[in-house]
């Protein structure tokens, strides 16, 4: 049931190894999730995100560390701890394809311990929350990927847990379906649920998360707000612009002209060139230097020149190479 007080999940120095300790999947991972918070884990494939989620869901026992869910020691009492959380791993599996959405959720509501007198009402409410009430009698095997993703979230809501674990809930969805799921996540957090979210969509994470943790090679390398991630990456702001094809002649000159202030990348963009500069310091002076070089080389100011504070995607891409195993 929902709990609006205290910490919903507390992980301390979580470890998980495989192959008799030869492979370390997760090392020394610690974080807390409180009511109303969205804690996002981001990192490359194989970084340890899903392993962390599976440990937090009690589906996978940590090799070391401590895990508390709703005040319950989840390592010693996994079944008791599991009653306080809802898990959505997504994908095409996890449901009976020849059964309807309604029958699937009635079954899983029973598994979740929802009393028979409340079961149908809670299932109907969950389907309504995810926008599937009008398809409740349709077979799950007929559902699109987006509909299945929403059904996974509906299943996670059964029993009205205070903590939700959502592993890439918008993966593979079209923009409209993705927006619908994002809106639902934001609403659930606003209602006081704590959410552990993993995603490869940096704009999604930046929009939803109250705390972001970047994980690489099994360990959290930095956590906090977008500004904290950008500071770790050494980025204050980012400038983008489109340059004409003949700018190839001054590519090296442009990159060198701002080297002391930022890192410039110039890559093909159709018949033109895309300029991106991540500024470590003094972006105003850096932009002025770029424009001076362009002007002296016979180029006008790019019409789409734009400088903005470093985004999560900017910061993540700047440090992503160091996150690989």
C-alpha positions as CSV (number, residue, x, y, z in Angstrom):
1,X,0.0,0.0,0.0
2,X,1.1,3.6,-0.5
3,X,3.2,5.1,2.3
4,X,3.7,8.8,2.3
5,X,6.2,8.9,5.1
6,X,9.9,8.1,5.3
7,X,12.0,6.3,2.7
8,X,10.4,3.8,0.4
9,X,13.6,2.2,-0.7
10,X,17.1,2.4,0.7
11,X,20.0,0.7,-1.1
12,X,23.4,0.6,0.6
13,X,26.6,-0.7,-1.1
14,X,24.7,-3.2,-3.3
15,X,26.9,-5.8,-5.0
16,X,26.1,-8.5,-7.5
17,X,28.5,-10.9,-9.0
18,X,28.1,-13.8,-11.4
19,X,30.1,-16.8,-12.5
20,X,31.3,-17.5,-8.9
21,X,32.4,-13.9,-8.4
22,X,34.4,-13.6,-11.7
23,X,32.1,-11.0,-13.2
24,X,31.1,-8.0,-11.1
25,X,27.7,-6.7,-12.5
26,X,27.0,-4.1,-9.8
27,X,29.5,-2.7,-7.3
28,X,28.9,-0.4,-4.3
29,X,25.6,1.1,-5.5
30,X,23.8,3.2,-2.9
31,X,20.7,5.5,-3.2
32,X,17.4,6.3,-1.5
33,X,13.9,6.8,-3.0
34,X,11.3,8.8,-1.1
35,X,7.6,9.4,-1.8
36,X,7.0,11.6,-4.8
37,X,10.6,11.1,-6.1
38,X,11.6,9.8,-9.5
39,X,15.1,8.3,-9.2
40,X,16.5,7.7,-12.7
41,X,19.4,5.3,-13.6
42,X,21.0,6.0,-16.9
43,X,24.0,4.4,-18.6
44,X,25.0,2.2,-21.6
45,X,23.8,-1.3,-22.2
46,X,25.5,-3.7,-19.8
47,X,26.2,-0.9,-17.2
48,X,24.2,-2.6,-14.5
49,X,20.8,-0.8,-14.7
50,X,18.6,-3.8,-15.1
51,X,20.6,-5.9,-12.6
52,X,20.1,-3.1,-10.1
53,X,16.3,-3.0,-10.8
54,X,16.1,-6.8,-10.5
55,X,17.8,-6.6,-7.1
56,X,15.5,-3.8,-5.9
57,X,12.5,-5.9,-7.0
58,X,13.7,-8.9,-5.0
59,X,13.9,-11.0,-8.1
60,X,17.7,-11.2,-7.8
61,X,19.4,-11.5,-4.5
62,X,22.4,-9.1,-3.9
63,X,25.8,-10.7,-3.4
64,X,26.5,-8.0,-0.8
65,X,25.1,-4.8,0.7
66,X,21.8,-3.8,2.3
67,X,18.4,-3.3,0.8
68,X,15.3,-2.0,2.6
69,X,11.9,-1.6,1.1
70,X,9.2,0.1,3.1
71,X,11.2,-0.5,6.3
72,X,11.5,-4.2,5.5
73,X,14.9,-6.0,5.1
74,X,14.4,-7.1,1.4
75,X,17.3,-9.5,1.5
76,X,16.1,-11.4,4.6
77,X,12.4,-11.0,3.9
78,X,12.0,-10.7,0.1
79,X,8.3,-11.8,-0.1
80,X,7.2,-9.4,2.6
81,X,9.2,-6.5,0.9
82,X,7.8,-7.4,-2.5
83,X,4.3,-6.6,-1.4
84,X,5.2,-2.9,-1.2
85,X,6.4,-2.5,-4.7
86,X,5.1,-2.7,-8.3
87,X,7.4,-3.9,-11.1
88,X,7.2,-3.2,-14.8
89,X,10.0,-4.8,-16.8
90,X,8.2,-4.1,-20.1
91,X,8.6,-6.0,-23.4
92,X,6.4,-8.5,-25.1
93,X,6.5,-11.2,-22.4
94,X,4.9,-11.5,-19.0
95,X,1.2,-11.9,-20.0
96,X,-1.0,-14.7,-21.4
97,X,-1.4,-13.7,-25.0
98,X,-4.7,-15.6,-25.6
99,X,-6.3,-14.1,-22.6
100,X,-7.9,-10.6,-22.4
101,X,-6.2,-7.7,-20.6
102,X,-8.9,-7.9,-18.0
103,X,-8.4,-11.6,-17.3
104,X,-4.7,-11.2,-17.2
105,X,-4.9,-8.4,-14.6
106,X,-7.5,-10.3,-12.6
107,X,-5.0,-13.2,-12.3
108,X,-2.1,-10.9,-11.4
109,X,-4.3,-9.0,-8.9
110,X,-4.9,-12.4,-7.2
111,X,-1.2,-13.1,-7.2
112,X,-0.6,-9.6,-5.7
113,X,-2.9,-10.4,-2.8
114,X,-5.7,-8.0,-3.7
115,X,-8.8,-9.2,-1.9
116,X,-11.5,-10.7,-4.1
117,X,-14.1,-8.1,-3.1
118,X,-11.8,-5.3,-4.4
119,X,-10.1,-7.1,-7.3
120,X,-12.4,-6.2,-10.2
121,X,-12.6,-2.6,-9.1
122,X,-8.9,-2.2,-8.8
123,X,-8.2,-3.9,-12.2
124,X,-10.8,-1.6,-13.8
125,X,-9.1,1.4,-12.2
126,X,-5.6,0.3,-13.3
127,X,-6.8,-0.2,-16.9
128,X,-8.4,3.3,-16.8
129,X,-5.2,4.8,-15.5
130,X,-3.2,3.5,-18.5
131,X,-5.8,4.3,-21.1
132,X,-6.8,0.7,-21.8
133,X,-10.3,0.5,-20.4
134,X,-11.8,0.4,-23.8
135,X,-9.6,-2.6,-24.7
136,X,-10.1,-4.6,-21.5
137,X,-11.8,-7.5,-23.3
138,X,-9.3,-7.7,-26.2
139,X,-6.7,-10.4,-26.2
140,X,-3.2,-9.3,-25.2
141,X,-1.7,-11.0,-28.2
142,X,-3.5,-8.5,-30.4
143,X,-1.9,-5.5,-28.5
144,X,0.7,-3.2,-30.0
145,X,4.0,-2.8,-28.2
146,X,2.9,0.5,-26.7
147,X,-0.3,-1.1,-25.4
148,X,1.7,-3.9,-23.8
149,X,4.0,-1.4,-22.2
150,X,1.0,0.4,-20.7
151,X,-0.4,-3.0,-19.5
152,X,2.8,-3.7,-17.7
153,X,2.4,-0.4,-15.8
154,X,-1.2,-1.3,-15.0
155,X,0.0,-4.6,-13.6
156,X,2.6,-2.8,-11.5
157,X,-0.2,-0.6,-10.0
158,X,-2.2,-3.6,-8.7
159,X,-2.2,-3.6,-4.9
160,X,-1.6,0.2,-4.9
161,X,2.1,-0.1,-4.0
162,X,4.0,3.1,-2.9
163,X,7.1,2.1,-4.9
164,X,7.2,1.5,-8.7
165,X,10.2,0.1,-10.5
166,X,9.9,0.9,-14.2
167,X,12.6,-0.5,-16.5
168,X,12.7,1.4,-19.8
169,X,8.9,1.9,-19.9
170,X,8.9,3.9,-23.2
171,X,11.4,1.7,-25.1
172,X,10.3,1.1,-28.7
173,X,7.2,3.3,-28.4
174,X,6.1,5.9,-31.0
175,X,6.1,9.5,-29.8
176,X,2.4,9.7,-29.0
177,X,2.5,6.5,-26.9
178,X,5.7,7.6,-25.2
179,X,4.2,10.9,-24.2
180,X,1.2,9.1,-22.8
181,X,3.5,7.0,-20.6
182,X,5.5,10.0,-19.5
183,X,2.4,11.8,-18.5
184,X,1.3,8.8,-16.5
185,X,4.7,8.5,-14.7
186,X,4.6,12.2,-13.8
187,X,1.1,11.9,-12.4
188,X,2.0,8.8,-10.3
189,X,4.9,10.7,-8.8
190,X,2.7,13.7,-8.1
191,X,0.4,11.4,-6.2
192,X,3.2,10.4,-3.9
193,X,4.6,7.3,-5.3
194,X,8.3,6.7,-5.4
195,X,9.6,5.6,-8.8
196,X,12.9,3.9,-9.9
197,X,13.2,4.6,-13.6
198,X,15.7,3.4,-16.2
199,X,15.7,4.9,-19.7
200,X,18.0,5.6,-22.6
201,X,15.9,8.7,-23.5
202,X,17.7,11.5,-21.9
203,X,15.0,14.1,-22.6
204,X,12.6,11.8,-20.8
205,X,14.8,11.5,-17.8
206,X,15.5,15.2,-17.7
207,X,11.7,15.9,-17.8
208,X,10.7,13.3,-15.1
209,X,13.6,12.7,-12.7
210,X,14.1,14.4,-9.4
211,X,17.5,12.7,-9.0
212,X,19.6,11.2,-11.8
213,X,22.4,8.6,-11.3
214,X,24.8,7.8,-14.1
215,X,26.0,4.2,-13.9
216,X,28.9,2.7,-15.8
217,X,30.7,-0.6,-15.5
218,X,28.4,-1.5,-12.5
219,X,29.1,1.6,-10.4
220,X,27.4,5.0,-10.0
221,X,29.9,7.6,-11.2
222,X,27.8,10.7,-10.5
223,X,24.3,11.5,-9.2
224,X,22.2,14.6,-8.6
225,X,20.5,17.1,-10.7
226,X,21.2,17.8,-14.4
227,X,23.6,20.6,-13.3
228,X,25.6,18.2,-11.2
229,X,25.9,15.8,-14.1
230,X,27.0,18.6,-16.4
231,X,29.5,19.8,-13.8
232,X,31.0,16.3,-13.6
233,X,31.2,16.3,-17.4
234,X,32.9,19.7,-17.3
235,X,30.2,21.4,-19.5
236,X,28.6,24.7,-18.8
237,X,26.7,25.3,-22.0
238,X,26.4,23.9,-25.6
239,X,26.4,25.8,-28.9
240,X,25.0,24.3,-32.1
241,X,24.9,25.6,-35.7
242,X,24.7,24.5,-39.3
243,X,27.7,25.5,-41.5
244,X,27.7,25.4,-45.3
245,X,29.6,22.7,-47.2
246,X,32.6,25.0,-47.9
247,X,33.2,25.3,-44.2
248,X,35.1,22.0,-44.5
249,X,38.1,24.2,-45.5
250,X,38.2,25.8,-42.1
251,X,37.1,22.9,-39.9
252,X,40.4,22.4,-38.1
253,X,40.8,26.2,-37.6
254,X,37.4,26.4,-36.0
255,X,38.1,23.5,-33.6
256,X,41.5,24.9,-32.6
257,X,40.1,28.4,-32.1
258,X,38.0,27.4,-29.1
259,X,40.1,24.6,-27.7
260,X,41.0,26.5,-24.5
261,X,37.3,27.1,-23.8
262,X,35.5,24.0,-25.1
263,X,35.4,20.9,-27.2
264,X,34.1,21.4,-30.8
265,X,32.8,18.7,-33.1
266,X,32.0,19.3,-36.8
267,X,30.3,16.4,-38.5
268,X,28.5,15.9,-41.9
269,X,24.8,17.0,-42.0
270,X,23.5,16.2,-45.4
271,X,25.3,18.6,-47.8
272,X,26.3,20.8,-44.9
273,X,28.2,20.5,-41.6
274,X,26.8,20.3,-38.0
275,X,28.8,22.3,-35.5
276,X,28.5,21.4,-31.8
277,X,30.6,22.9,-29.0
278,X,30.5,21.9,-25.4
279,X,31.8,24.9,-23.4
280,X,33.9,24.2,-20.3
281,X,34.1,27.9,-19.5
282,X,33.1,31.3,-20.8
283,X,30.6,30.4,-23.5
284,X,30.0,34.0,-24.5
285,X,33.7,34.5,-25.3
286,X,33.8,31.2,-27.1
287,X,30.9,32.1,-29.4
288,X,32.4,35.5,-30.1
289,X,35.7,33.7,-31.1
290,X,33.8,31.3,-33.4
291,X,32.0,34.2,-35.1
292,X,35.2,36.1,-35.6
293,X,36.9,33.1,-37.3
294,X,33.8,32.6,-39.5
295,X,33.7,36.3,-40.4
296,X,37.4,36.5,-41.3
297,X,36.9,33.4,-43.4
298,X,34.1,35.0,-45.4
299,X,31.1,33.3,-43.7
300,X,28.0,34.9,-42.4
301,X,26.6,34.3,-38.9
302,X,24.7,30.9,-39.0
303,X,21.0,31.6,-38.9
304,X,20.4,28.6,-36.5
305,X,23.2,29.4,-34.1
306,X,22.0,28.5,-30.6
307,X,23.6,28.4,-27.2
308,X,21.8,26.8,-24.3
309,X,22.6,25.5,-20.8
310,X,24.1,22.0,-20.9
311,X,21.3,19.4,-21.1
312,X,21.5,15.9,-19.6
313,X,22.1,14.5,-23.1
314,X,25.0,16.9,-23.6
315,X,26.6,15.9,-20.3
316,X,25.9,12.2,-20.8
317,X,27.4,12.1,-24.3
318,X,30.5,13.9,-23.0
319,X,31.2,11.2,-20.4
320,X,29.7,8.2,-22.2
321,X,33.0,6.8,-23.5
322,X,34.3,6.4,-19.9
323,X,31.2,4.4,-18.9
324,X,31.9,1.3,-21.0
325,X,33.3,-1.8,-19.4
